[in-house]
Amino acid sequence: MGGADFGAGVLEFLSTAKSKDRTRKVMYRAIGPIWEANHMWLIIAIVILFVGFPVIYATMSVYLHIPLTIMLLGIIARVLPLPFVIMMR
């Protein structure tokens, strides 16, 4: 999955040691407002599927329970550290 956060990580990785702190601060300020919206497409697709096609949603929920749970836990684990990183700085 690429996106704004991936690009910010690459820029931070490629920045020099001298400018790393400044780059990190700028990236966190730039990414903050859109971080939670990164997975909005997934939430919208699930809501549309739930409202528009409840039978298909129910079938997918039953048969894909484990992969969907792993995906949800991955999204949570990916987003969870950001507020703590921002608080520590």
Residue frames relative to the residue before (quaternion, step in Angstrom):
aa qw qx qy qz dx dy dz
M 1.0000 0.0000 0.0000 0.0000 0.00 0.00 0.00
G 0.0856 -0.7901 0.6062 0.0308 3.52 -0.73 1.04
G 0.2019 0.7727 -0.5877 0.1297 3.51 -1.20 0.23
A 0.7925 -0.2787 0.2160 0.4977 3.53 -1.24 -0.44
D 0.6697 0.5004 -0.3132 0.4505 3.58 0.93 -0.81
F 0.6261 0.5262 -0.3332 0.4690 3.59 1.05 -0.70
G 0.6651 0.5010 -0.2946 0.4689 3.57 0.92 -0.88
A 0.6445 0.5078 -0.3207 0.4732 3.57 1.01 -0.78
G 0.6387 0.5255 -0.3217 0.4608 3.58 1.02 -0.74
V 0.6520 0.5014 -0.3104 0.4766 3.56 1.00 -0.82
L 0.6522 0.5084 -0.3189 0.4632 3.60 0.94 -0.84
E 0.6498 0.5057 -0.3156 0.4716 3.57 0.98 -0.82
F 0.6525 0.5236 -0.3056 0.4546 3.57 0.98 -0.85
L 0.7395 0.4274 -0.2235 0.4696 3.57 0.96 -0.88
S 0.5366 0.6266 -0.4217 0.3763 3.60 1.19 -0.19
T 0.5617 -0.6071 0.4451 0.3433 3.54 -1.19 0.54
A 0.6544 -0.5200 0.3717 0.4039 3.56 -1.22 0.44
K 0.6257 0.5649 -0.3217 0.4312 3.55 1.10 -0.75
S 0.7918 0.3019 -0.1499 0.5093 3.60 0.93 -0.86
K 0.3781 0.7650 -0.4638 0.2380 3.60 1.24 0.05
D 0.6530 0.5190 -0.3199 0.4493 3.60 0.94 -0.86
R 0.6698 0.4911 -0.2935 0.4734 3.56 0.91 -0.93
T 0.6449 0.5217 -0.3161 0.4605 3.59 0.95 -0.88
R 0.6495 0.5264 -0.3111 0.4518 3.57 0.94 -0.90
K 0.6637 0.5070 -0.3057 0.4572 3.59 0.91 -0.91
V 0.6622 0.5006 -0.3022 0.4686 3.57 0.93 -0.92
M 0.6665 0.5067 -0.3063 0.4529 3.60 0.92 -0.87
Y 0.6563 0.5024 -0.3224 0.4614 3.60 0.93 -0.82
R 0.6579 0.4917 -0.3177 0.4738 3.59 1.00 -0.77
A 0.6715 0.4972 -0.2983 0.4614 3.58 1.03 -0.75
I 0.7274 0.4506 -0.2415 0.4578 3.58 0.95 -0.85
G 0.5051 0.7092 -0.3992 0.2872 3.59 1.11 -0.64
P 0.7368 0.4382 -0.2682 0.4395 3.62 0.64 -1.01
I 0.7632 0.3780 -0.2168 0.4771 3.62 1.03 -0.61
W 0.4158 0.7441 -0.4577 0.2529 3.59 1.25 -0.16
E 0.7132 0.4491 -0.2658 0.4680 3.59 0.81 -0.95
A 0.6531 0.5213 -0.3166 0.4488 3.60 1.12 -0.53
N 0.4449 0.7281 -0.4338 0.2893 3.56 1.27 -0.16
H 0.7720 0.3128 -0.1664 0.5278 3.59 1.02 -0.73
M 0.2991 0.7915 -0.4868 0.2169 3.56 1.23 0.34
W 0.6084 0.5639 -0.3550 0.4311 3.60 1.02 -0.74
L 0.6499 0.5172 -0.3156 0.4589 3.58 1.01 -0.75
I 0.6583 0.4998 -0.3029 0.4744 3.58 0.93 -0.87
I 0.6535 0.5086 -0.3146 0.4639 3.59 0.94 -0.85
A 0.6486 0.5149 -0.3219 0.4588 3.61 0.95 -0.83
I 0.6587 0.4986 -0.3123 0.4691 3.60 0.96 -0.82
V 0.6559 0.4998 -0.3174 0.4682 3.61 0.95 -0.82
I 0.6485 0.5038 -0.3237 0.4699 3.61 0.93 -0.82
L 0.6489 0.5088 -0.3102 0.4730 3.56 0.98 -0.83
F 0.6588 0.5152 -0.3005 0.4586 3.60 0.96 -0.87
V 0.7298 0.4261 -0.2404 0.4775 3.59 0.88 -0.95
G 0.7661 0.4114 -0.2100 0.4470 3.58 0.81 -0.98
F 0.8098 0.1309 -0.0289 0.5712 3.58 1.03 -0.77
P 0.0715 -0.8615 0.5005 0.0476 3.61 0.54 1.11
V 0.6261 0.5347 -0.3526 0.4447 3.62 1.03 -0.64
I 0.6580 0.4870 -0.3050 0.4867 3.59 0.96 -0.87
Y 0.6340 0.5310 -0.3276 0.4570 3.58 0.99 -0.81
A 0.6609 0.5045 -0.3078 0.4626 3.58 0.92 -0.89
T 0.6547 0.5094 -0.3118 0.4633 3.58 0.95 -0.85
M 0.6701 0.4903 -0.3001 0.4696 3.58 0.90 -0.90
S 0.6428 0.5365 -0.3258 0.4391 3.57 0.98 -0.81
V 0.6716 0.4907 -0.2967 0.4692 3.57 1.02 -0.78
Y 0.7696 0.3954 -0.2081 0.4562 3.57 0.71 -1.05
L 0.7623 0.3226 -0.1862 0.5293 3.58 1.12 -0.56
H 0.1981 0.8298 -0.5020 0.1418 3.57 1.16 0.56
I 0.7019 0.4660 -0.2819 0.4590 3.60 0.78 -0.97
P 0.6851 0.4561 -0.3242 0.4663 3.68 0.75 -0.80
L 0.6457 0.5123 -0.3292 0.4606 3.61 1.00 -0.75
T 0.6387 0.5163 -0.3223 0.4708 3.59 1.03 -0.75
I 0.6471 0.5059 -0.3160 0.4749 3.59 0.96 -0.83
M 0.6407 0.5185 -0.3213 0.4662 3.59 0.99 -0.82
L 0.6595 0.5059 -0.3069 0.4636 3.59 0.92 -0.88
L 0.6634 0.4912 -0.3022 0.4768 3.58 0.93 -0.86
G 0.6253 0.5367 -0.3312 0.4597 3.59 1.08 -0.69
I 0.6467 0.5072 -0.3162 0.4739 3.57 0.97 -0.84
I 0.6601 0.4997 -0.3073 0.4692 3.58 0.94 -0.87
A 0.6799 0.4900 -0.2952 0.4587 3.60 0.88 -0.93
R 0.6483 0.5249 -0.3164 0.4518 3.58 1.10 -0.63
V 0.7403 0.4191 -0.2220 0.4764 3.58 0.97 -0.84
L 0.5643 0.6695 -0.3655 0.3159 3.58 1.07 -0.70
P 0.7057 0.4848 -0.3143 0.4101 3.68 0.75 -0.81
L 0.5409 0.6711 -0.4068 0.3027 3.64 1.04 -0.58
P 0.6781 0.4669 -0.3341 0.4588 3.68 0.74 -0.82
F 0.6545 0.5112 -0.3207 0.4554 3.59 1.02 -0.72
V 0.6205 0.5264 -0.3356 0.4745 3.58 1.06 -0.73
I 0.6646 0.4969 -0.3030 0.4687 3.57 0.94 -0.88
M 0.6541 0.5134 -0.3181 0.4554 3.61 0.98 -0.80
M 0.6716 0.5157 -0.2997 0.4395 3.58 1.00 -0.80
R 0.6849 0.4826 -0.2912 0.4617 3.62 1.13 -0.42
